[in-house]
Amino acid sequence: MHPEVQILLVFLVIGFCGGSAGLFWAVRCLFLHRRAGGRISIFIISLLLSDVFELVLIPFALAVILEYEHFGNEHFDGESILCAFIGAGLCGICFHQLVALEGILALTAHHWLSRLSTRLCSIISFFLWVGILVVSFLPEIGWVIGLILYVLTGVVAVISCVIVCKTTNSSEPLSLTERFKKPTVKVLAVALTTLLILYGPVSLFTGSMLIRRFLDFALWPFSIVRLRLIADPLLCVLVYKGVPPTQPNFSDQSSG
């Protein structure tokens, strides 16, 4: 077995084990938050569902990769599974950045967050899930969807950075600024680390992987991005740890 394939298999197993434990941790945290009177964000639900989707796909991806390694290109027919795997990752990073932005707004500027309606958040989530289907079943045009998702993700990340910078340098009372500064910076740090370190390298290869043979390209970027299954639950927990359950935030409050 090629060393590159071994690396990919190791990261898939790490992602599956760590992601399963992290998902349980995040769901428990959200359950306690909801029981305390808090509301659950549509984006967080969608993010965790994308993790569940990828966790379900991991055993199939392992089987497909081993099949490719054993039989080669001639009998390889697992493109749809691998494209769905890539689509879940693309959708996941978008939800990841949206959760980070929503959490930062809830911690620092919830008066702006109140302008986000539940309907708008639901529409955004719906179209992101449609993106997964397009990438999975129409890989010929899936690279266009992938490019759009990467651009949108970058825009959301920049907005998050601007908000954090303006908040930390605001004229609010020191106690209020210090109260939210630490959790806000933690949320932003997880979001940027996931975007730049986990997704940065793979963004250079996504288009090629969608339209050519999967394992003919660099496996290292695709391997490390599986660690998002650990980063996603961590982000969700950080957001809800920093937001008081009784604070009227997140998109559900503005449904009326």
PEKAKA-V487389 format. One record per helix or strand of 3 or more residues. SS is the DSSP state (alpha for helix, beta for strand). FROM is the first residue (numbers start at 0). TO is the last residue. If there is no record, write none. Layout:
ss:from:to
SS:FROM:TO
SS:FROM:TO
This chain:
ss:from:to
alpha:2:34
alpha:41:70
alpha:78:107
alpha:109:112
alpha:117:136
alpha:138:167
alpha:173:197
alpha:199:202
alpha:205:210
alpha:213:215
alpha:218:241
alpha:250:253
